[in-house]
Amino acid sequence: MARFLNEIVDDEKLAWTRETFSLNSDGIYNLFKPGISGLPENVKKFRENVLENGYGFGIIKGMSHFNREIQREIYLSTARLLGNPIVQNISGETVVDVFDKGKTMETGGRYHETRQGGALHTDSPQYKDIPDYLGLLCLHPAKAGGESKFISAYSLHNRLLKENSELLKRLYQPFHFDKRGHEKLGESPTTFEPVFRYDSKGLHFRYLGNYIRSGHERISVPLSDIERKALEAVDRLLEDENLIVTAEMGSGDMQFLNNHRVVHGRTDFVDYEDLDKKRLMLRTWLRKYV
């Protein structure tokens, strides 16, 4: 039987909110001091002190003066120091360009192919083995909007436990997550996993509401009344400004987060008409080294 976290977590490194978290003092890092030669040791400390035992995410600055090719090289080196890059799609890509492809999630597009905001989520919820860390490099910010949003899964869990523990318990049971057409031949079109899981390593959160709803539609298994209410409760809290920390990313900024306990998303954005100026991020999914 699945373990249930039946107590409020008050550790502010785990259960932070907009009120308790200061981006400037808690979320901004420079790993290039005293210089690029110190990167391996600084990345090791960042992984241990931030991703694993700290707030779970950080924005890394200090590359704005490098050209695009060097920014990419340093980002990929940083990512590989944190973990092993894993495949993100059926094309076998381990580094994916994130930009608006004119799609919407309502018409079957994946989140990173749209300019839509909201829909805070964890990455790769539609696959059984999710990445431990998510990395993003900002090469070009949007013309307007596109700010990053973060929520602590522990803070979300605390609120659900206080407000309706019965709905929370249902979230510890499996749902169908839609693979959005990226399943291999003969595979199930969905992954059947819980939203919340708790074990000796702590709390794990897996979520993208649209993927669950379309997953159940795709295999003709309607959501029950309590399941719909549980998802609505999560969606409501993922829009609660008291829980959300926001951050702007400029050209050359990197972002890394713990994909098990930090929920993320962005605001809607308006892009440039010039193709060379359009919002562009590079994304990596990382598996922790054993």
Summary of the structure (lengths in Angstrom):
residues: 290
radius of gyration: 18.5
end to end distance: 26.8
largest distance: 57.3
contacts: 900
relative contact order: 0.25
helix: 30%
strand: 26%
